[in-house]
Amino acid sequence: MAQGSTLFTVGTLLRHAQDAAAPVRVLVSGTWLDGVIVGADGLGVILDDGNGHQVLVRLDSIVAVSFSRAAIDGEDAAPQEQDGEARAHWGAARQPIEAGPVGG
């Protein structure tokens, strides 16, 4: 029986965080940057720190990504639902973040 590996990428994790409007921390050159992703493309993301500052970070500069699984799964959604800003898919159960198999 052949075993494969699962490849997790910075982009995959950031996309899930962006879809859930969850705050993230990214490690760039030894410094942790915090914020909510307000824009992204194949080369980088824009993080908004909630205090009027935004930073553009290149994906190839990010060494690590940290986020709250509860925020991505929508367990924090109740307070935001009261604001009327909840995202429609938050009520649905999310599957674990997975990428396809690598290797053969």
Phi, psi and omega in degrees: 000121181279140177250144176244173177252159173254131181258117174257132180244157175303316182298320179297312180296318179294324179296317178296318178295319179295317179301326181265000184055036181270141176293149179228164170236131177238141180262117181229120179050042177081004181239131176275129176247135183246147174165179175255137181287119179252352178196149180201149171217193182289352183248335183193178178228154173251122178257134176251123184276359179082357180243024178088004179247139175232151179223138175263126182236128176286136181302323182287354177265348184276125181266325182210156177231134177234139179203165177272120178298325179298321179293321180286325179284350177089011179291343177268005191293333186305311180297323181287330178298327178293331178281349182078013182251015181292145177276141187303324185280357182295332180289339181278145176291136179259142176278161176302150178288121181222149170247166180290165180294148178241136180092195183215000000 
